[in-house]
Amino acid sequence: MSHPDNPFLAIAAPWISGLTPYVPGKPISELERELGIHDSVKLASNENPLGPGPKARAAIAAMLGELGRYPDGGGFDLRRALADYHGVSPTAITIGNGSNDVLDLVARAFLYPGVESLFSEYAFAVYPIATQAVGATARIAKARDYGNDLAAMSSLVNDKTRVVWIANPNNPTGTWLSANVLKSFLGSLPKTCVVVVDEAYTEYVSEPDFPDATNWVETFPNLIVTRTFAKAHGLAALRVGYGISDPRLAELLNRVRQPFNVNALAQAAAAAAITDREHVRASVEVNRAGMRQLTAAFERLGIRHIPSVGNFVTIDLGRPAGPVNEALLRRGVIVRPVGNYGLPNHLRVSIGLEQENARFLAALEDLLSA
């Protein structure tokens, strides 16, 4: 929140005064404390309703006796596990306090006053925040069908472009780019800019022509692919993610990375979780069933939604979403308004367990029929 009467703005970096911080989804504890309720459900932050898998839980338990010691600042075991999983060198891996941290490292390494970053309308909110936080200029391409319009983005690339951000699938809209289209775009970019392909939701996608951009890192040395353990792996509370890139790019990111940016529990849990394919499979199945449950209800209720391949779906209420969101909160249902993305009539709904989805749908139907 901006405080125009804050006297310290006068000595802060000039670009900080207009910076609006990222606003996370409302925690269950906060809502229940405010309203005095005790049975709320949260479908606001694209979390995995199954939580962590058994391998990650066991790894966390095994680390409890080591909490008096600093974590491995270089993340050796985690980087080795990720390198084995992706078939790359550990030197290609940058670990982060969530993939969000890796995005911030990219901005700190490659953006500064006088240069630009480029992203789409309706793109993840961290891209403009990371850009403005270092005094660079954001260029925003108009979206097409709520997703990345690569032709529009290409038209904005110039000699000042240093970072291009692409979320695939995109958050908060759930739209996605096919392999051929994205690869062609990457090949068209100048080597003087870094392109980030943010694949936070990739495990949920089953489309046959959806790309795994980690396979292109050797082809495009200016490519950084980011992944997270907060979604399909169910480790949102531990904050752990990573980037895969040419080792020369990773070396620059590691120059600005904090040495203990990923805690010991997170490192151990993530190294175990990357091998737990059964838990990811179960998480994906729960998500697919929940997506069918929600979209069938939206069609029955006449509610438009943006087709999504993530673990969330964004609906268009055809009217300002704020009052509906507030009424849902009073019923103990937390979803995500996305007016800050330029979508004031929309709500983003995370896929939960069957009973959580049903709770949301019952509350929504009751509100819309009132």
C-alpha positions in Angstrom: 0.0 0.0 0.0 1.3 3.5 -0.9 1.8 6.0 1.9 2.1 9.5 0.3 2.7 11.1 3.7 5.7 8.8 4.3 8.7 11.2 4.8 11.2 8.4 3.8 9.9 8.5 0.2 12.0 11.5 -0.3 15.2 9.5 0.2 14.1 6.3 -1.5 14.9 5.4 -5.1 12.6 7.5 -7.3 10.9 4.5 -8.9 9.8 3.1 -5.5 7.2 5.7 -4.8 4.9 4.4 -7.4 5.5 0.7 -6.7 2.5 -1.3 -5.5 3.5 -4.4 -3.6 2.2 -7.9 -4.5 -1.0 -8.7 -2.6 -1.2 -12.5 -1.7 -4.4 -14.4 -1.3 -6.1 -13.8 2.1 -5.0 -16.5 4.6 -7.7 -18.7 6.2 -6.6 -17.6 9.7 -7.1 -13.9 8.8 -10.5 -14.4 7.4 -11.7 -16.6 10.3 -10.3 -14.1 12.8 -12.0 -11.2 11.1 -15.4 -12.9 10.7 -15.4 -15.3 13.6 -15.9 -18.4 11.4 -14.2 -21.7 11.7 -14.9 -23.8 8.6 -13.7 -21.6 5.7 -12.1 -23.0 2.5 -9.3 -21.3 0.5 -9.4 -21.4 -3.3 -7.3 -18.3 -3.8 -3.6 -19.1 -4.2 -3.4 -22.0 -6.6 -2.2 -24.4 -3.9 -2.2 -28.1 -4.1 -5.1 -29.4 -1.9 -3.2 -32.6 -1.3 -0.2 -30.9 0.2 3.2 -32.5 0.1 3.7 -36.1 -0.8 5.1 -38.9 1.4 8.7 -38.6 0.2 8.8 -34.9 0.9 7.2 -35.4 4.4 9.8 -38.1 5.2 12.6 -35.8 4.1 11.3 -32.9 6.3 11.0 -35.2 9.3 14.6 -36.4 8.8 15.9 -32.8 8.8 14.3 -31.7 12.0 17.4 -32.5 14.1 19.5 -30.3 11.9 17.6 -27.0 12.3 20.3 -25.5 14.5 22.6 -25.4 11.5 22.6 -23.2 8.4 21.4 -24.8 5.2 23.8 -25.6 2.3 24.2 -22.1 0.7 25.0 -23.7 -2.6 22.1 -26.2 -2.5 24.4 -29.0 -3.7 22.1 -32.0 -3.1 19.0 -30.2 -4.4 20.8 -28.9 -7.5 22.2 -32.4 -8.2 18.7 -33.9 -7.8 17.3 -31.4 -10.2 20.1 -31.9 -12.6 19.5 -35.6 -12.7 15.8 -35.1 -13.2 16.2 -32.7 -16.1 19.4 -34.2 -17.6 21.4 -31.1 -17.3 24.6 -30.0 -15.4 24.1 -28.8 -11.8 25.8 -25.6 -13.0 22.7 -24.9 -15.1 20.5 -24.7 -12.0 19.7 -21.6 -9.9 17.7 -22.3 -6.7 15.3 -19.8 -5.3 13.0 -19.0 -2.4 10.2 -20.0 -4.7 10.5 -19.4 -8.4 9.4 -15.9 -7.6 12.9 -15.4 -6.1 14.5 -16.5 -9.4 12.4 -14.0 -11.3 13.7 -11.3 -8.9 17.3 -12.4 -9.5 16.7 -12.0 -13.2 15.5 -8.5 -12.8 18.4 -7.6 -10.5 21.0 -9.1 -12.8 19.7 -7.7 -16.1 17.4 -4.7 -15.5 18.3 -1.2 -14.5 17.3 2.4 -15.3 17.3 3.1 -19.1 16.5 -0.5 -20.2 13.2 -2.3 -20.7 11.4 -5.5 -19.9 8.5 -6.9 -21.9 5.5 -8.9 -21.0 1.9 -9.4 -21.9 -1.3 -7.8 -20.7 -2.7 -10.0 -17.9 0.7 -11.4 -17.1 1.8 -12.5 -13.7 2.0 -9.5 -11.3 5.6 -10.1 -10.3 6.9 -9.2 -13.7 6.0 -5.5 -13.5 6.9 -5.4 -9.8 10.4 -6.8 -10.4 10.9 -4.4 -13.3 9.9 -1.3 -11.4 11.8 -2.3 -8.3 15.1 -1.9 -10.1 14.1 1.2 -12.0 13.7 -0.3 -15.5 10.8 0.4 -17.8 8.0 -2.1 -18.5 6.6 -2.5 -22.0 3.2 -4.3 -22.0 1.9 -6.0 -25.2 -1.9 -6.3 -25.6 -3.2 -9.8 -25.0 -5.1 -11.9 -27.5 -7.9 -14.1 -26.1 -6.5 -13.3 -22.6 -3.1 -14.8 -23.5 0.3 -13.9 -24.8 0.1 -12.3 -28.3 3.6 -13.1 -29.5 3.3 -10.9 -32.6 2.3 -8.0 -30.4 5.2 -8.7 -28.2 7.7 -8.9 -31.1 6.6 -5.5 -32.3 7.7 -4.0 -28.9 11.2 -5.5 -28.9 14.0 -3.0 -29.4 17.6 -2.3 -28.6 16.6 -1.5 -25.0 14.9 -4.8 -24.3 16.8 -6.8 -21.8 14.2 -9.3 -20.4 11.1 -10.8 -22.0 8.8 -12.6 -19.6 6.4 -15.4 -20.7 4.3 -17.5 -18.3 3.3 -20.8 -19.9 0.6 -21.5 -18.8 -0.2 -17.9 -18.0 -1.4 -16.9 -14.5 -4.1 -15.6 -13.9 -5.8 -16.6 -17.2 -4.7 -20.2 -17.6 -4.0 -19.7 -21.3 -1.0 -21.4 -23.0 1.3 -21.4 -26.0 2.1 -24.4 -28.2 5.6 -25.7 -28.8 6.0 -24.5 -32.4 4.7 -21.0 -31.7 6.8 -20.5 -28.6 10.0 -21.9 -30.1 9.7 -19.8 -33.2 9.3 -16.7 -31.0 12.3 -17.5 -29.0 14.3 -17.9 -32.1 13.3 -14.4 -33.3 14.5 -12.6 -30.2 17.9 -10.8 -30.2 20.6 -12.4 -28.2 21.0 -9.2 -26.3 17.9 -9.9 -24.2 17.2 -12.7 -21.8 13.8 -14.5 -22.1 12.2 -16.1 -19.1 9.7 -18.9 -19.7 7.9 -19.3 -16.4 6.5 -22.9 -16.1 5.1 -22.8 -12.6 2.0 -24.9 -13.7 3.6 -27.1 -16.3 2.9 -30.4 -14.5 -0.9 -29.9 -14.8 -0.9 -29.6 -18.6 -1.8 -32.6 -20.8 -2.1 -30.9 -24.2 0.0 -32.9 -26.7 1.7 -29.9 -28.3 2.5 -28.1 -25.0 6.2 -27.6 -24.7 8.8 -28.4 -22.0 11.0 -25.4 -22.5 13.8 -26.9 -20.4 14.6 -29.0 -23.5 15.5 -25.8 -25.3 18.1 -24.3 -23.0 21.1 -25.6 -25.1 19.4 -24.3 -28.3 18.8 -20.8 -26.8 21.6 -19.7 -24.5 19.6 -16.6 -23.5 16.7 -18.7 -22.2 15.9 -19.1 -18.5 13.1 -21.6 -17.6 11.7 -21.3 -14.1 9.8 -24.0 -12.1 8.3 -24.2 -8.6 7.6 -26.8 -6.0 4.6 -24.7 -4.7 2.0 -26.1 -7.0 1.9 -29.8 -8.1 4.5 -30.8 -5.5 2.5 -29.2 -2.7 5.4 -27.4 -0.9 4.0 -23.8 -1.1 4.8 -23.1 2.6 8.4 -24.0 2.2 9.1 -21.6 -0.7 11.4 -23.4 -3.1 11.8 -23.1 -6.9 14.5 -23.0 -9.5 15.7 -21.9 -12.8 17.4 -23.8 -15.6 19.6 -22.0 -18.0 23.0 -21.8 -19.8 25.5 -22.1 -16.9 26.9 -18.7 -17.9 23.5 -17.2 -17.1 23.1 -19.2 -13.9 26.6 -17.9 -12.8 25.4 -14.3 -13.1 22.2 -15.0 -11.2 24.2 -16.7 -8.5 26.2 -13.5 -8.1 23.1 -11.7 -6.8 21.5 -14.6 -5.0 21.5 -14.6 -1.3 23.7 -17.5 0.0 21.0 -19.1 2.2 17.9 -18.2 0.1 16.5 -21.7 0.3 16.2 -23.2 3.8 17.3 -26.7 4.8 13.8 -28.1 5.1 12.9 -26.8 1.7 16.0 -28.2 0.1 15.5 -31.6 1.5 11.8 -31.7 0.7 12.3 -30.6 -2.8 15.1 -33.0 -3.5 12.7 -35.8 -2.4 9.6 -34.4 -4.1 11.2 -34.2 -7.6 11.4 -38.1 -7.5 7.8 -38.6 -6.2 6.1 -39.0 -9.5 3.2 -40.9 -8.0 2.3 -37.8 -5.8 2.4 -35.5 -8.8 0.2 -38.0 -10.8 -2.3 -38.0 -7.9 -2.3 -34.2 -7.7 -2.9 -33.9 -11.4 -5.8 -36.3 -11.3 -7.4 -34.4 -8.4 -7.0 -31.2 -10.4 -8.5 -32.7 -13.6 -11.5 -34.0 -11.7 -11.9 -30.6 -10.0 -11.6 -28.7 -13.2 -14.4 -30.9 -14.7 -16.5 -30.3 -11.6 -16.2 -26.5 -11.8 -16.5 -26.0 -15.5 -19.6 -28.2 -15.7 -21.2 -26.1 -13.0 -20.2 -22.9 -14.7 -21.8 -24.0 -17.9 -25.0 -25.0 -16.1 -25.1 -21.6 -14.3 -24.3 -19.7 -17.5 -21.1 -18.3 -16.1 -18.4 -17.6 -18.7 -14.8 -18.8 -17.9 -11.4 -18.6 -19.6 -10.4 -22.1 -20.7 -7.4 -23.0 -18.4 -4.8 -25.7 -18.4 -3.5 -24.8 -14.9 -4.8 -25.6 -11.5 -7.2 -22.7 -11.5 -9.9 -21.2 -13.6 -10.9 -17.5 -14.0 -14.6 -16.7 -14.4 -16.3 -13.6 -15.8 -19.3 -12.5 -13.7 -20.3 -9.9 -16.2 -20.4 -7.3 -13.4 -17.9 -6.0 -10.8 -16.6 -8.9 -9.0 -15.7 -7.1 -5.7 -19.2 -7.4 -4.1 -19.4 -11.1 -5.0 -16.0 -11.7 -3.6 -16.9 -10.0 -0.4 -20.1 -12.0 -0.1 -18.2 -15.2 -0.7 -15.8 -14.3 2.1 -18.7 -13.8 4.5 -19.7 -17.4 3.6 -16.2 -18.6 4.4 -15.0 -19.1 0.8 -11.8 -17.4 -0.3 -11.2 -16.9 -4.0 -9.0 -14.4 -5.8 -10.3 -11.1 -7.4 -8.1 -10.1 -10.3 -9.0 -6.5 -10.8 -5.4 -5.6 -10.3 -4.7 -7.4 -13.6 -7.3 -5.3 -15.4 -10.0 -7.9 -15.0 -12.5 -6.2 -12.6 -15.4 -8.5 -13.5 -13.4 -11.7 -13.0 -12.6 -14.0 -10.1 -9.8 -16.6 -10.2 -10.7 -19.9 -8.5 -8.1 -22.5 -7.5 -9.0 -26.1 -7.9 -9.5 -27.7 -4.5 -10.8 -31.0 -3.2 -14.2 -32.1 -4.4 -16.0 -30.9 -1.2 -14.1 -27.6 -1.3 -15.2 -27.0 -4.9 -18.7 -27.9 -4.0 -18.7 -25.5 -1.1 -17.7 -22.7 -3.4 -20.2 -23.6 -6.1 -23.1 -23.7 -3.6 -22.1 -20.3 -2.3 -21.7 -18.8 -5.7 -25.0 -20.2 -7.0 -26.8 -18.9 -3.9 -25.4 -15.4 -4.4 -26.2 -15.3 -8.1 -29.7 -16.4 -7.6 -30.5 -13.9 -4.8 
